[in-house]
Amino acid sequence: MAQLSIHQLSKRYKTGEGVSDISLEVQKGELISLLGPSGCGKTTVLRSIGGFLDPEGGDIRIKGQSILSMPPEKRPTAMVFQSYNLWPHMTVYENLAFGLKIRKRKKEDIHYAVTRALEMVRLSGAEKKYPTELSGGQQQRIALARALLLEPEVLLLDEPFSALDAKLRLEMREELREIQAATGMTMVFVTHDQEEALSISDRIVVMNAGKIEQLATPKELYDHPATLFVASFIGRMNFLKGVADGGEARVEGLDYPLKTDLSGNVILAVRPEEVQIRDEHEAGMQATVRQIMMLGHYAEISLDTQHGIVKSFLPREKTEQLQQGQSCKVHVGRTSIFSD
């Protein structure tokens, strides 16, 4: 039995935004991300699970039991928001102990649980501090610890790291993954940051205009995007136009056919790391080196072709002989093909 089941969930707003017919199962101990652009419906799904929105149709079950009739405080969920929502007049210890006191836990049990939670988020010794004395990253850690103390069946995270700087976001991602592995907690994480989703998720739900475009592991999404939207949204991608006849697709300038079951106009999606640069006398699409940008251990090469600018990622050592304005040929490796 799935830990969390969403069946044909629908919720539409007067603006037309929202979700329609969303079905999803999350297994126990899984960290699943809802990923998509603003307005795609990912936060609507999350808030419906938490009880902060009433859906117009469908059902939400945790461990087989419908939770739709339960108010947020009675649901076996806890939510971590983008804003930390800490009580400014309470110390860190009081903020963390508050929910446990309401549940009438024993004083010694509360002390043990709070101490353990602070160790888990690496903030031991911060008990007597007030939220205003903490950095943004530390406040978010406390908000996460407070949610973990409630021992929810499903932990909901609504873009919790988006207000932090890049370095802190990276650290918090790593810590969240470590906590999730240590506790085995089921988590649903909302983000619009594809790198964030790819780095921490067991599976990713890519959403667009209130629908699920694809549900897959990060590797499957990156290597085998199911739709043109997913191909354009996940990672960097080149798009080349071609024609297919039901067995093969041909792209002008490439002298070899590509296997496909599509017919008519098609779009070839190629990752920059699959774009190979060859000598002028070899087979391939004619190109001219437009720009070479060194990005650490690899370089981004911009190439002028008959299909417009094509990007290639190459190891730094393979770019030593390339020069701006140089003529070359382009060969592509693994591709995804979509109807145009």
N, C-alpha and C positions, 0 to 999 in steps of 0.2 A: 504494500500500500504506500502511495506517495505521501510525503509529509505535508505537502501543500498541493491542492488541486483547484484549478480555476476552470470553470466550465461555461463557455459561451457568455462571457462577461460583456455587458454593454453599458455604456454611460456616455451620453452626448450632451453637449452644452449648446446654448442658443447661438454661439459663434460658429457651430458646426464641428468644433474640435471635440475630442473625446475618443472613445474606443468602441468597436463593434465586434461581437462574436469572438472574443479572445479566449482561447483554451490553452492551458499550460499545466504541466505537472513538474513539481520540484521534489527531488528525492531527499531523504534524511541525510544531513551532513553535506549537502551540496551548496555551493555558492554560485548563484545564477545572477547575471546582470541583465537589466533592461536597458538597451542602448538605442539611441535615436536622436534626431534633431528636436529642437524646441517645438512643442505642440503635437508631438507624435503620439502621445497618450501614455507614456511610461509612468509618469507620476500619478496619473489617474488610476492606473492599475495598482500601484503601490498603496495609495491612500484608500482605495477600496478594500484592500486586504487589511489595512490597519483600522478600518471602521470610520475614517474621517470623511468618506463619501458614500452615499447610498447609490448602488448601481440600479439601473432601470431593468436589467435582465441578467439571468445567469446565476451561478452559485459559486461560492468560495468555501472550500472545506480544508480543515487541518486535521490530519490523522483520521480522515473519514467523516468528521463531524462538521456540519454546516455552521459557519460563524456569522452569517449575515444578520441574524436577529440580535447579536450581542453588541453592546456599546463598546467603544475602544478600550476602556479600562478593564473590561471583562474578557477580552480576547487574549488568547495565548501568544500574543505578539508584543514586540517592543520596537519603537522607531527612533532612529538617530537622524536628526534633521541637519540641514546645511547650517542654520543658526543653532548655536549650542544649547539655548534654552535652559541655562543654569540659573539658579536663584542667586542673585548678586549679594543678598544680605546673609546668605548661609556660607559656612566654610565648605571646603571640598568634602570633608567627612559628612557634614550634615546633608549636603546635596545627594551624596551616594546613599546615605542611610534612610533618607526620607521615604522612598518607596517601600523599603523593608519594614519600617515602623508602621506604615499603613496596613501592611499585611500581618502585623502583630507578631513579628519575629522576636525571639528572645534577644536581650541586649548583647550577650556574649556571642550569639550566632551572627548578629549584625556586625559586630566588631571583626569577627573572623572573615566574614564575607567581604567587607569593605577592604580590609587589609589585603586579601588575596586578589581582589579586583584591581587595586592600585599596583600591585606587583605585576599583574598581567599587562597593564598598559604602561609599565615602567615609570610610575610616578610615586613610588614609595617615599614617604616623608613629606608629602604635600597636603596631608590631612587638615592642617590648621590654616592653610592659605585660603583666601577668597578668590573667586573667579577672576576679578579684575587684576589680581597679582600674577595671573598666568598668561602665557602667550596663547595665540590662537590655536596652535597645534596642541598645547597642553589642555586647553579648554575642550577641544574636540575629543581628546583622549578620555577626559572625565565624562563627557556625554556618552561615549562608547561604553565606558565602565558602568555607568548608571543603567544603561540598557541591558548589559550582560548580567548585572545583578538580579534582574527580574527573571532570569532563566527562561526566556521565551521559547516556545516551540519553533517560531520563525522570527528572525531578527530582520527588520526592514531598515534600509539605509537610503536616504533621499539626498543624493549628491553631497555626501557629508564632507568631502575634502575640497570642494570647488572654491571655497573662500581662502584656502591656504596657498602659500607660494609653491613654486614648482618642486623645490627640494623637500619641503615638508610633505607635499602630496605623495611623493615617491616613498618617503619614510613611512607614512601612515598606511599606504597600500601594503607595504611589506609587513607591517605590524598586524594589520587586519588579517592578512593571509595566515600569519603565524598563529593568531588567536583562534581563527576558524579551524585550523588544523588541530590545535591543542584541545579545543572544546567539542569539536564535532558538531557545532551548531549549524543549523540550516539558515542561510542568509539570502535575501533578495536585495540587490544593489542597483540603484538607479543612477545612470550617468549619461552625459552626452559626449564624454571623452573616450574615443575608441581605444587609445593606448591604455587607459585605465582599465577598461573592460577586458581587453586582450591579456593584460598582465595578471589579473587576479581571479578570473572566472573559470569555473569548471565548464559552464555552458553560457552562451550569450543569446539573448532574444533581441534580434534587430527589429525595431518597430518603425513604421512610417505611415503617417496619416491614419492612425488608429487601428492599424492592422499589423500582424506579425509577418515580416518579409522572410525571415529565416531564423531557425533555432538550431544551433550547432555548437560544437566545441570551437575555441578560438582558432585552432589549426584548420578545421574544416571550413570555417568562415573565410579565413584568409586565402586558403588554397583553392576552395571550390565555392565561390559565391553563387547563390541560387538565382539571384535576380540582378538586373542592371543597377538597381538602387544599392544593393549590398556591395556590389563591385565598386561603385563610386564612393560609397561611404566608409568602407573599411580599408584603411591603408592608402598608399599612393597607387595610381593606376594610369596607364596609357590606353586610349581608345582609338581603334582604327576601323574604318568602314570597309565592308566587303560585301560579296554576294555569295549565297549558298544555293545549291541545287538539290538538297535532300541527302547528299552523301558526302559532299566536300564543300568547303568554303574557300574562296579565293580573295585575297586582299591585294590590291594593285601595288606592285613593287616587290612583293614577296613571291619568289619563284617556286613555291611548293604549296600544295593544298593542305587544308586542315580538316580533320574528320568532324562531321556534325550531322545531326538528323534534321536540322532546320532548312527552310527554303526561303528564298527571297533576300531582301537586304538584311545584313547582319552587322553587329558591332563586335569587334574582337577586343577583349580586355586583356592587357598584358602588364604584369608587374614590372617596375623598372629594373629589378634584379634579374628578370628574364630577358631583358634586351641586351643582346650581345653585339659588340662592335668589332667588325672584321676589316681586313685590308681591302683597299679599293678594288683589287683584281679578283676578289672572291665573290661568291654568289650572295645575293641579298638585296635589300632595299637601299637605293642610293641615299646618302645623307651627308651633311656637312656639320662638323663640330661647331656649335654656336657658343657654348660656354662650359667651363670646367670649374666646379665649386668643390673645394676640399672640405669634407665634413668629418674630420678625425680619421678613423681607420678606413673610410671609404670616400668615394667622390661621386658627386651627382653631375652627370654629363647631359647637357641639353643639345639635342640634335635637330637640325632643320631637315624635314623630309617632305615628301609630297602630301603627307597626311597632317602637316603642321609640325609643331614641336613635339618630339618624343624624348622622354627622360630615360636615362640608364643609370643604374647604380653599379659601380665597379670597385673592387678592392683598390686601394691607393696605388699599390705597386704596378697595377695594370694600366695606369693612366700616364706613366712616365713618358711614353712615346707620342701621346696625343697632344695636338696643338689646336688652338682656336683657328677656324677657317679650313681645317684639314678635311679632305674628302675621304669618305669611308663607306662601308656597307653595314647594314643592320640585319641581324638575324634574331628571330624571337623564339623563345623556348615555350614553356607551359603557358597555355592560354585558356580563357573562358570565352564562349561565344553566345551572344544573345540576339534575339530578333530586334531589328531597328524599328 
